[in-house]
Every structure is written in C-alpha cells, then in structure tokens.
C-alpha cells in the first residue's frame, strides 16, 4: 500500500537507513531483470558536459545534426531537464554477446550488438519494469523517466559517476568485470536515494591497443570518437556516400565495427551467461555477401526489421555490402555487381557498386 506521506508532498524524503535498504532492494530487482551493474548518483554531478559541447563544436558529431540542436544540447547538462524535479539517476548496464569467429572470404560482418532484437525495446522494457518497482518498494509516489540511448542524456558520464566503470580510451564505458559489451540505460526518479561512489580508477593505464587498431584512426587523444572517421557512423548513421579514403578500411563490415572492443584486454575473459538468459541472435553475424547484395526492399524488413541493422535502411545496408564485395579481391563478383548496377535506381548504392567493379577489375589487372 502506498504510504500516506506521498499525499503530503514528502515523497522525496527518506531516512538514511531506509534509503540504504531501498537501494539494495532496487539493485536486487535490477539484477533479477538481467542487468549486470547498477548504481545511483545525483543528476547534477560532473558528467563531462563541457567536453561534450567541445566535441560538438569541433564537428566531430559528423552528420548527426540532432546532436547540435540548442534545445537538446542544453538538456544534456542535467537529467533534471528530462525529468523536472529529478533527484537521483539510476544507471544500469545490460550485456550483449561478444563477436564470434572470423568470417569467410565471401561473408560480411555485422557488429555484435546488432544481432539480436533491437536493444531499445529489450532494455527499455526491463528498465520500465524496474521503474515501476521503485515506487512499489519505496511505498511513496514516484515520478520516473526511462532513458535508453535515444534521450538527450550523457549516459556514460552518469554511469561512471554511479560507480559502474570508467570511460575507456575508446570512449566506451568499461566495467571491471563485464568489459564494454554493454547497453546502458537510466531510470530517473524524483526520489532522493543514497548515492554510490564514482568509479575513479583508470583501467586503461598506458594501453593504446584500441587507438592503434582503429582502422581509420577515429579515436582521439581526449577519449572521444571523431564520427567523421568512424566506421560505425559511416555504415549506420551516414546516409550518403562513404568517403573514398575509408572504403578499403571498411573491409567486410556491412554494419558497424567492433574493432576497438575486440582488441581491448578487458574484453578478453568475460563471464559466460547462462543460455536463454539473454536474447539470442536473430540474424547471421556473417551474412553471405552475394545474397546481401541481392536482397530486395520488401525482404529486408523481414530479415533485419526487428534488429538494429534496420537503422541503416535497405539503401545503406546494400551500399555497405557493395563496398565489402569490392574489398574481397574476388573477380568472380564482377558479373553480379554488373547485373546489380544495371537495375539499381538508388544513386548511392549505384556509386558504391561502380566503385566495387573498378576495384575488383584493378585487382585482377595487377595479378
């Protein structure tokens, strides 16, 4: 039963002892829902806002114009701008499977996070269940707001301040036990809870493996990513042509890039999760390139529509595939590319297909 105190405007007042007990109960519920890390912090802590503004002002957000909109830029200062009266940010981390074995020469590569059902749906549902538990556990009326990636919130900054881990050299949050293959989420509440200590240790030390391994040198010295050079941005959010200077580096990637995570020492020995506890892959991590190039617009949603791959859209996915085919060095693909080009109506895909034909033709000439 809801406490009578809730009706007298004191829903944000809890004793220190009750707050500590409530925190433990909320964390227990979060773990039961499948989150592997949970922490609490104030909405007004230092989340790296100035650093973020500098990143945007330098143009490192590339074509993601929504990130520079004044209203959204301002909202990122504090979670209070998303939930007025916010007193606590509950930061959450939900794991996903690490990339599997190397693909064969005729196969592409899809980033590990995109293989299962869209994480926005999965993680949002679980975070929403947790938000409902906060009210029932506290016994007072609580206003909440769930954020999963799409809200204007600096989630890695809050996660670090809530003690979940540190922001690594590759700009990702690194948990000391679960590495960086994590989805982050937040539950904002207008209830003042006992906060956790921020994570102060820098587990990266002098390690430069991600910086050295990045195919396009997109990792900046200040632990940010220059999206203009990042293969994840170029293959997903970017709707136009992929710059010529980055196409060879794309290799066989047809959606996203895992390189800066796969080389990280903190991702080498991660815990194994029980089968069935987390969503299983819905699509092949290494799709056949020929089949992918021929995929029709009415078929694409049936294969990828429920996964993050849909973000690239049919046009962007086939643009990526065409470039990946061009990087195989296999002349046998040229007839297929030619047939594709003859009936291709999208100018971006057509340009990528012509590039692939020219590249494979040159490869054959050099032999």
C-alpha positions as CSV (number, residue, x, y, z in Angstrom):
1,X,0.0,0.0,0.0
2,X,1.3,3.5,-0.8
3,X,2.4,5.5,2.2
4,X,0.0,8.3,3.3
5,X,3.2,10.5,3.3
6,X,3.0,10.5,-0.5
7,X,-0.1,12.6,-0.4
8,X,1.5,15.3,1.7
9,X,4.3,16.2,-0.8
10,X,7.1,14.3,1.1
11,X,7.7,11.5,-1.5
12,X,11.3,12.5,-1.8
13,X,12.1,12.3,1.9
14,X,13.6,9.0,3.2
15,X,15.7,8.3,6.3
16,X,19.3,7.4,5.7
17,X,18.7,3.8,6.9
18,X,15.6,3.4,4.7
19,X,17.4,4.9,1.7
20,X,20.2,2.4,2.0
21,X,17.8,-0.5,2.4
22,X,15.8,0.7,-0.6
23,X,19.0,1.0,-2.7
24,X,19.8,-2.7,-2.0
25,X,16.3,-3.8,-2.9
26,X,16.3,-1.8,-6.2
27,X,19.7,-3.3,-7.1
28,X,18.4,-6.8,-6.3
29,X,15.4,-6.2,-8.6
30,X,17.8,-4.9,-11.4
31,X,20.0,-8.0,-11.2
32,X,16.9,-10.2,-11.3
33,X,15.9,-8.4,-14.5
34,X,19.2,-9.2,-16.1
35,X,21.2,-6.0,-15.6
36,X,24.8,-6.8,-14.5
37,X,25.6,-3.5,-12.9
38,X,23.5,-0.8,-11.2
39,X,24.4,2.4,-9.4
40,X,23.0,5.7,-8.1
41,X,24.1,9.3,-8.4
42,X,22.8,12.8,-8.3
43,X,21.6,14.4,-11.6
44,X,24.0,17.4,-11.0
45,X,27.3,15.6,-10.9
46,X,30.1,16.3,-13.4
47,X,29.2,14.1,-16.4
48,X,31.6,15.7,-18.9
49,X,29.2,18.2,-20.4
50,X,31.9,20.8,-21.3
51,X,33.8,18.0,-23.0
52,X,30.7,17.0,-25.0
53,X,30.0,20.6,-26.1
54,X,33.6,20.9,-27.3
55,X,33.2,17.7,-29.2
56,X,30.1,19.1,-31.0
57,X,31.7,22.5,-31.6
58,X,34.7,20.7,-33.3
59,X,32.3,19.0,-35.7
60,X,33.2,15.5,-34.5
61,X,29.5,14.5,-34.5
62,X,29.7,14.5,-38.3
63,X,26.2,14.5,-40.0
64,X,24.2,13.8,-36.8
65,X,22.7,17.3,-36.8
66,X,20.3,16.5,-34.0
67,X,23.2,16.4,-31.5
68,X,23.8,20.1,-32.0
69,X,20.2,21.3,-31.7
70,X,20.3,24.1,-29.0
71,X,17.4,22.6,-27.0
72,X,18.9,19.1,-26.9
73,X,22.3,20.4,-26.3
74,X,21.0,22.3,-23.2
75,X,19.1,19.3,-22.0
76,X,22.3,17.3,-21.7
77,X,23.5,19.5,-18.9
78,X,21.5,17.6,-16.3
79,X,18.9,14.8,-16.1
80,X,16.7,17.4,-14.3
81,X,16.0,18.8,-17.8
82,X,14.5,15.5,-18.8
83,X,12.6,14.8,-15.6
84,X,11.9,18.0,-13.8
85,X,12.5,17.5,-10.1
86,X,14.8,14.6,-10.7
87,X,16.7,13.7,-7.5
88,X,18.5,10.5,-8.5
89,X,19.8,8.9,-11.7
90,X,19.8,5.1,-11.5
91,X,22.4,3.9,-14.0
92,X,22.1,0.4,-15.5
93,X,24.2,-1.9,-17.7
94,X,22.9,-4.8,-19.7
95,X,25.3,-7.2,-21.5
96,X,25.3,-8.5,-25.0
97,X,27.3,-11.3,-26.6
98,X,30.9,-10.7,-27.9
99,X,31.7,-11.1,-31.6
100,X,32.1,-14.7,-32.8
101,X,34.7,-16.3,-35.1
102,X,36.2,-14.7,-38.2
103,X,34.0,-14.7,-41.3
104,X,35.0,-16.5,-44.6
105,X,36.0,-14.6,-47.7
106,X,32.5,-14.4,-49.2
107,X,30.9,-13.2,-45.9
108,X,30.3,-9.9,-44.4
109,X,30.4,-8.8,-40.8
110,X,27.7,-7.3,-38.6
111,X,28.6,-5.7,-35.2
112,X,27.7,-7.9,-32.3
113,X,25.3,-5.5,-30.6
114,X,23.0,-5.6,-33.7
115,X,22.4,-9.4,-33.9
116,X,19.5,-9.7,-31.5
117,X,16.2,-7.9,-31.1
118,X,16.6,-4.1,-31.0
119,X,18.1,-3.2,-27.6
120,X,15.9,-0.1,-27.4
121,X,13.0,-2.5,-27.0
122,X,14.5,-5.1,-24.7
123,X,16.4,-2.8,-22.4
124,X,13.5,-0.2,-22.2
125,X,11.1,-2.9,-21.2
126,X,13.3,-4.1,-18.4
127,X,14.2,-0.6,-17.2
128,X,10.5,0.3,-17.2
129,X,9.8,-2.7,-15.0
130,X,12.5,-1.5,-12.6
131,X,11.0,2.0,-12.6
132,X,7.7,0.5,-11.5
133,X,9.4,-1.4,-8.8
134,X,11.0,1.7,-7.4
135,X,7.5,3.1,-6.5
136,X,6.2,-0.2,-5.0
137,X,9.4,-0.7,-3.0
138,X,9.6,2.8,-1.7
139,X,5.9,3.0,-0.7
140,X,5.6,6.5,-1.9
141,X,4.5,8.2,-5.2
142,X,7.5,8.5,-7.5
143,X,7.8,10.1,-10.9
144,X,10.1,8.3,-13.2
145,X,11.6,8.5,-16.7
146,X,13.4,5.7,-18.5
147,X,16.2,6.5,-20.9
148,X,17.8,4.0,-23.3
149,X,20.2,5.6,-25.8
150,X,17.7,7.9,-27.6
151,X,17.2,10.5,-24.8
152,X,19.4,13.6,-24.6
153,X,21.5,12.4,-21.6
154,X,25.2,11.8,-21.2
155,X,24.8,8.2,-20.0
156,X,28.4,7.2,-19.9
157,X,29.1,10.2,-17.6
158,X,26.3,9.2,-15.3
159,X,27.4,5.6,-15.3
160,X,30.9,6.5,-14.3
161,X,29.6,8.8,-11.5
162,X,27.3,6.0,-10.3
163,X,30.3,3.6,-10.0
164,X,29.7,1.3,-12.9
165,X,33.1,1.7,-14.5
166,X,35.4,4.1,-16.3
167,X,35.2,5.8,-19.7
168,X,37.9,4.0,-21.7
169,X,40.3,5.3,-24.3
170,X,37.9,4.1,-27.0
171,X,35.2,6.4,-25.4
172,X,33.1,3.4,-24.2
173,X,32.2,2.6,-20.6
174,X,34.3,-0.2,-19.3
175,X,33.1,-2.3,-16.4
176,X,36.0,-4.0,-14.5
177,X,34.2,-7.4,-14.7
178,X,31.9,-7.2,-17.7
179,X,34.1,-5.1,-20.1
180,X,32.4,-2.8,-22.7
181,X,29.9,-5.1,-24.4
182,X,27.2,-3.4,-22.5
183,X,24.0,-1.4,-23.3
184,X,23.5,1.5,-20.9
185,X,20.2,2.7,-19.5
186,X,18.9,5.1,-16.9
187,X,15.9,5.4,-14.7
188,X,15.4,9.0,-13.5
189,X,13.4,9.4,-10.3
190,X,12.2,12.4,-8.2
191,X,13.2,10.4,-5.1
192,X,16.5,11.2,-3.3
193,X,18.3,8.0,-2.9
194,X,21.7,7.3,-1.3
195,X,24.4,7.7,-4.0
196,X,27.2,5.4,-4.9
197,X,30.8,6.5,-5.1
198,X,32.0,7.4,-8.6
199,X,34.5,5.0,-10.3
200,X,37.8,6.7,-10.0
201,X,40.3,4.1,-11.3
202,X,41.5,4.4,-14.9
203,X,41.8,0.8,-16.0
204,X,43.3,1.7,-19.4
205,X,46.6,2.9,-18.0
206,X,49.1,3.3,-20.8
207,X,47.4,0.8,-23.1
208,X,46.9,2.1,-26.7
209,X,45.6,-1.1,-28.3
210,X,42.3,0.4,-29.4
211,X,43.9,3.5,-30.7
212,X,46.4,1.5,-32.7
213,X,43.9,-1.0,-34.0
214,X,41.2,1.5,-35.2
215,X,41.1,1.1,-39.0
216,X,40.5,4.8,-39.6
217,X,42.3,6.4,-36.6
218,X,39.0,7.7,-35.3
219,X,39.9,7.5,-31.6
220,X,41.0,10.9,-30.3
221,X,43.5,11.6,-27.5
222,X,40.7,13.0,-25.3
223,X,38.9,9.6,-25.3
224,X,36.3,10.7,-27.8
225,X,35.5,9.4,-31.3
226,X,35.6,11.5,-34.5
227,X,32.5,10.3,-36.1
228,X,33.6,11.6,-39.4
229,X,36.2,8.8,-39.5
230,X,34.4,6.1,-37.5
231,X,33.2,3.1,-39.5
232,X,30.2,2.6,-37.2
233,X,28.9,6.1,-38.0
234,X,29.8,5.7,-41.7
235,X,28.0,2.4,-42.1
236,X,24.9,3.2,-40.0
237,X,24.0,6.9,-39.4
238,X,25.6,8.2,-42.6
239,X,23.1,8.3,-45.4
240,X,25.3,9.4,-48.2
241,X,28.4,8.0,-49.9
242,X,31.2,6.6,-47.7
243,X,34.4,8.7,-48.4
244,X,36.8,7.0,-50.8
245,X,39.7,7.2,-48.3
246,X,37.9,5.0,-45.8
247,X,36.5,2.3,-48.1
248,X,39.4,-0.1,-48.0
249,X,39.5,0.2,-44.2
250,X,35.8,-0.9,-44.2
251,X,36.9,-4.4,-45.2
252,X,34.0,-6.8,-45.0
253,X,32.0,-4.8,-42.5
254,X,28.4,-4.3,-43.6
255,X,27.0,-2.8,-40.3
256,X,29.1,-1.2,-37.6
257,X,32.5,-2.0,-36.2
258,X,33.7,-3.9,-33.1
259,X,37.5,-3.4,-33.5
260,X,38.1,-1.1,-30.6
261,X,36.3,-3.5,-28.3
262,X,37.6,-6.8,-29.7
263,X,41.3,-5.7,-29.1
264,X,40.6,-4.4,-25.6
265,X,42.3,-6.5,-22.8
266,X,39.3,-6.0,-20.6
267,X,37.1,-7.9,-23.1
268,X,39.3,-11.0,-23.3
269,X,37.9,-13.1,-20.4
270,X,34.3,-12.1,-19.8
271,X,31.8,-14.1,-17.8
272,X,29.7,-16.6,-19.7
273,X,25.9,-16.1,-19.3
274,X,23.5,-19.0,-19.0
275,X,21.8,-20.0,-22.3
276,X,18.4,-18.4,-22.6
277,X,19.0,-15.7,-20.0
278,X,19.7,-13.1,-22.7
279,X,18.3,-12.6,-26.2
280,X,19.6,-15.0,-28.8
281,X,20.9,-13.7,-32.2
282,X,18.2,-13.2,-34.7
283,X,20.4,-12.8,-37.8
284,X,23.7,-14.2,-39.1
285,X,26.7,-12.3,-37.8
286,X,28.5,-13.1,-41.1
287,X,25.9,-12.8,-43.9
288,X,26.7,-14.0,-47.4
289,X,27.7,-11.0,-49.5
290,X,26.1,-12.1,-52.7
291,X,22.8,-12.8,-51.0
292,X,23.0,-9.5,-49.2
293,X,23.7,-7.5,-52.3
294,X,20.6,-9.0,-54.0
295,X,18.3,-8.5,-51.0
296,X,15.0,-6.8,-52.1
297,X,13.4,-3.9,-50.3
298,X,10.4,-5.9,-49.4
299,X,12.5,-8.7,-48.0
300,X,15.0,-6.6,-45.9
301,X,12.5,-5.8,-43.1
302,X,11.6,-9.4,-42.7
303,X,15.2,-10.3,-42.0
304,X,16.5,-7.2,-40.2
305,X,13.5,-5.2,-39.3
306,X,13.5,-6.2,-35.6
307,X,17.2,-5.7,-35.1
308,X,19.4,-2.5,-35.0
309,X,20.5,-3.3,-38.6
310,X,17.3,-1.7,-39.8
311,X,18.8,1.6,-38.7
312,X,21.0,1.6,-41.9
313,X,17.9,1.1,-44.0
314,X,17.9,-1.1,-47.2
315,X,19.9,1.5,-49.1
316,X,22.6,2.0,-46.5
317,X,23.0,-1.8,-45.9
318,X,23.4,-2.5,-49.7
319,X,25.8,0.4,-50.0
320,X,28.0,-1.2,-47.3
321,X,27.7,-4.6,-48.9
322,X,28.8,-3.3,-52.3
323,X,31.9,-1.8,-50.8
324,X,32.6,-5.0,-48.8
325,X,32.3,-7.0,-52.1
326,X,34.8,-4.6,-53.7
327,X,37.2,-5.3,-50.8
328,X,37.2,-9.1,-51.3
329,X,39.6,-9.0,-54.2
330,X,37.4,-11.7,-55.9
331,X,36.9,-11.1,-59.6
332,X,34.1,-13.6,-59.7
333,X,31.8,-11.0,-58.1
334,X,32.1,-8.6,-61.1
335,X,29.2,-10.1,-63.1
336,X,26.9,-10.0,-60.1
337,X,27.9,-6.4,-59.5
338,X,27.3,-5.6,-63.1
339,X,23.8,-7.1,-63.0
340,X,23.1,-5.1,-59.8
341,X,24.2,-1.9,-61.4
342,X,22.0,-2.3,-64.4
343,X,18.8,-2.3,-62.4
344,X,20.0,-0.1,-59.5
345,X,17.9,3.1,-59.0
346,X,19.5,4.4,-55.9
347,X,22.4,6.7,-56.7
348,X,24.4,6.0,-53.5
349,X,24.2,2.2,-54.0
350,X,24.9,2.6,-57.7
351,X,28.1,4.6,-57.0
352,X,29.3,2.1,-54.4
353,X,28.7,-0.7,-56.9
354,X,30.6,1.0,-59.7
355,X,33.5,1.6,-57.2
356,X,33.4,-2.2,-56.3
357,X,33.6,-3.2,-60.0
358,X,36.5,-0.8,-60.6
359,X,38.4,-2.1,-57.6
360,X,37.9,-5.7,-58.4
361,X,38.9,-5.1,-62.0
362,X,42.1,-3.3,-60.9
363,X,42.8,-6.2,-58.5
364,X,42.6,-8.6,-61.5
365,X,44.8,-6.5,-63.6
366,X,47.6,-6.4,-61.0
367,X,47.9,-10.2,-61.0
